[in-house]
């Protein structure tokens, strides 16, 4: 997990770091951390108006035919178990959410996706992909535990890109976090099982 600290003051080391946002337990990647409350308030507004861009890499079960797509629905706490989130298609319950996805590579029974968040709901990508019938590999909460390729506690989901406007300097900043070895390992083995790389045109 990579933390990006945003601060203006020279004595920022005396401050207590404050998370600007979070990623799910078991998900690797980038997190923004503010070292100043003023900066936190300003950059948090970018989340509220969806000016902050976040992109993820993930491996999901199933062969997705369309090269790209968008998932739009409401997400809210499960009415049976509030630890988990559910999709509510009728829009009566939960919060509006949008996830865009693009196919990066296809295998026989697995698809490698890039997901871009337009909203930031709890467990959004995981819940959305389960909703369309393609749960994330190794996701023990929203996936299929019987067919886990790599037996560990981490789902195959990685926050690799984040982009924002610095709240004071007003400059566009972005960071990229390389795909971790645990996901590379799965991709490598999928390619071996597939016999050859199968990618979109």
C-alpha positions as CSV (number, residue, x, y, z in Angstrom):
1,X,0.0,0.0,0.0
2,X,1.4,3.4,-1.0
3,X,0.5,6.6,0.9
4,X,0.7,10.0,-0.8
5,X,1.1,12.9,1.7
6,X,-0.2,16.3,0.8
7,X,1.1,19.3,2.9
8,X,2.2,22.9,2.6
9,X,3.8,23.6,5.9
10,X,7.5,23.1,6.8
11,X,6.7,21.7,10.2
12,X,4.3,19.1,8.7
13,X,6.2,16.3,10.6
14,X,4.6,17.6,13.8
15,X,1.1,17.0,12.4
16,X,-0.9,13.8,12.7
17,X,-1.6,12.3,9.2
18,X,-5.3,12.2,8.2
19,X,-6.7,9.8,5.6
20,X,-8.4,11.6,2.7
21,X,-10.0,8.4,1.6
22,X,-9.8,4.6,2.1
23,X,-9.4,1.4,0.2
24,X,-10.9,-1.9,1.2
25,X,-9.1,-4.3,3.4
26,X,-7.2,-6.8,1.1
27,X,-6.9,-4.2,-1.7
28,X,-3.5,-2.9,-2.5
29,X,-2.5,0.5,-4.0
30,X,-2.6,4.2,-3.5
31,X,-4.1,6.2,-0.7
32,X,-4.1,10.0,-0.2
33,X,-3.1,11.3,3.2
34,X,-3.3,14.9,4.3
35,X,-1.0,16.4,7.0
36,X,-3.0,19.5,7.4
37,X,-6.8,19.9,8.2
38,X,-7.1,22.8,5.8
39,X,-5.8,20.7,2.9
40,X,-8.0,17.8,4.0
41,X,-11.1,19.9,3.7
42,X,-10.2,21.3,0.3
43,X,-9.2,18.1,-1.3
44,X,-12.2,16.2,0.2
45,X,-14.4,18.5,-1.9
46,X,-12.8,17.0,-5.0
47,X,-14.2,13.6,-3.9
48,X,-17.6,15.1,-3.4
49,X,-17.8,16.7,-6.9
50,X,-16.0,13.7,-8.5
51,X,-13.0,15.7,-9.7
52,X,-10.6,13.2,-8.2
53,X,-9.9,10.3,-10.6
54,X,-9.1,6.8,-9.3
55,X,-8.4,3.7,-11.4
56,X,-8.0,0.1,-10.5
57,X,-6.7,-3.1,-12.0
58,X,-8.6,-6.3,-11.2
59,X,-9.0,-9.9,-12.3
60,X,-12.6,-11.2,-12.4
61,X,-14.2,-14.6,-13.0
62,X,-15.8,-15.1,-16.4
63,X,-15.2,-14.1,-20.0
64,X,-16.5,-10.6,-20.5
65,X,-17.5,-10.2,-24.2
66,X,-17.9,-6.4,-24.4
67,X,-14.6,-4.4,-24.5
68,X,-16.0,-1.8,-22.1
69,X,-19.0,-1.0,-20.1
70,X,-20.6,1.1,-17.3
71,X,-22.4,-0.2,-14.2
72,X,-24.9,2.2,-12.7
73,X,-27.0,1.3,-9.7
74,X,-27.6,2.1,-6.0
75,X,-25.3,0.6,-3.3
76,X,-26.3,0.3,0.3
77,X,-25.8,-1.8,3.5
78,X,-27.3,-5.3,3.2
79,X,-30.7,-5.5,4.9
80,X,-29.7,-9.0,6.2
81,X,-26.1,-8.4,7.3
82,X,-24.8,-4.8,7.6
83,X,-21.2,-5.9,7.2
84,X,-21.8,-6.3,3.5
85,X,-23.0,-4.0,0.8
86,X,-25.8,-4.8,-1.7
87,X,-27.0,-3.5,-5.0
88,X,-30.5,-2.0,-5.1
89,X,-31.4,-1.6,-8.8
90,X,-34.8,0.1,-8.1
91,X,-33.0,3.1,-6.5
92,X,-35.3,3.2,-3.4
93,X,-32.5,2.3,-1.0
94,X,-28.7,3.0,-1.0
95,X,-26.6,5.6,-2.8
96,X,-26.2,6.2,-6.5
97,X,-22.9,4.7,-7.9
98,X,-21.1,4.5,-11.2
99,X,-18.2,2.3,-12.2
100,X,-16.7,2.2,-15.7
101,X,-14.7,-0.8,-16.8
102,X,-12.5,-1.7,-19.8
103,X,-11.1,-5.1,-20.8
104,X,-7.3,-5.3,-20.8
105,X,-6.9,-9.0,-21.4
106,X,-9.0,-12.1,-21.7
107,X,-8.4,-15.6,-20.7
108,X,-10.6,-18.7,-20.9
109,X,-12.4,-18.2,-17.6
110,X,-11.0,-15.0,-16.3
111,X,-10.9,-11.3,-17.5
112,X,-8.4,-8.6,-16.6
113,X,-10.1,-5.2,-16.2
114,X,-9.3,-1.6,-15.6
115,X,-12.0,0.0,-13.5
116,X,-12.5,3.8,-13.1
117,X,-14.6,5.1,-10.3
118,X,-17.0,8.0,-10.9
119,X,-18.4,7.7,-7.4
120,X,-16.7,6.3,-4.3
121,X,-19.1,4.0,-2.4
122,X,-18.0,1.4,0.1
123,X,-16.9,-1.8,-1.7
124,X,-18.2,-0.3,-4.9
125,X,-16.1,-2.1,-7.5
126,X,-16.4,-5.4,-5.7
127,X,-20.2,-5.2,-5.4
128,X,-20.7,-3.9,-8.9
129,X,-18.6,-6.7,-10.5
130,X,-20.5,-9.3,-8.5
131,X,-23.8,-7.7,-9.6
132,X,-22.9,-8.2,-13.3
133,X,-21.9,-11.8,-12.6
134,X,-18.1,-11.4,-12.6
135,X,-16.8,-11.4,-9.0
136,X,-13.2,-10.5,-8.3
137,X,-10.8,-13.4,-7.9
138,X,-10.0,-14.2,-4.2
139,X,-12.7,-11.9,-2.9
140,X,-13.9,-13.9,0.0
141,X,-16.8,-11.6,0.8
142,X,-18.3,-11.0,-2.7
143,X,-16.6,-13.7,-4.7
144,X,-16.5,-17.5,-5.0
145,X,-14.4,-19.2,-2.3
146,X,-14.4,-22.6,-4.0
147,X,-12.2,-21.5,-6.9
148,X,-9.5,-19.3,-5.4
149,X,-6.4,-19.4,-7.6
150,X,-4.0,-17.9,-5.0
151,X,-4.7,-18.9,-1.5
152,X,-4.2,-15.8,0.6
153,X,-6.2,-13.0,2.2
154,X,-6.0,-10.5,-0.6
155,X,-8.5,-10.1,-3.5
156,X,-7.1,-9.4,-7.0
157,X,-7.8,-5.7,-6.8
158,X,-5.2,-2.9,-7.0
159,X,-5.6,0.9,-6.9
160,X,-2.9,1.8,-9.4
161,X,-3.7,5.4,-10.4
162,X,-4.9,8.5,-8.7
163,X,-5.2,12.0,-10.0
164,X,-6.2,15.2,-8.3
165,X,-5.8,19.0,-8.4
166,X,-3.6,20.4,-5.6
167,X,-6.0,22.5,-3.5
168,X,-3.5,25.4,-3.1
169,X,-1.2,25.3,-6.1
170,X,-4.1,24.3,-8.4
171,X,-1.8,22.0,-10.3
172,X,-2.8,18.6,-11.6
173,X,-1.0,15.8,-9.9
174,X,-1.1,12.1,-10.5
175,X,0.6,9.0,-9.2
176,X,0.9,5.5,-10.5
177,X,1.6,2.4,-8.3
178,X,2.9,-0.7,-10.2
179,X,0.9,-3.9,-10.2
180,X,2.0,-6.0,-7.2
181,X,3.8,-9.3,-7.7
182,X,0.8,-11.3,-6.2
183,X,-1.4,-10.1,-9.1
184,X,1.4,-10.5,-11.7
185,X,1.8,-14.1,-10.5
186,X,-1.8,-14.9,-11.2
187,X,-1.7,-13.2,-14.7
188,X,1.5,-15.1,-15.6
189,X,-0.1,-18.4,-14.6
190,X,-3.3,-17.6,-16.5
191,X,-1.3,-16.9,-19.6
192,X,0.4,-20.3,-19.3
193,X,-2.9,-22.0,-18.9
194,X,-4.3,-20.1,-21.8
195,X,-1.5,-21.1,-24.1
196,X,-1.2,-17.7,-25.6
197,X,-2.1,-14.1,-24.8
198,X,-5.6,-13.1,-25.8
199,X,-6.2,-9.4,-25.9
200,X,-8.6,-6.9,-27.4
201,X,-7.9,-5.1,-30.6
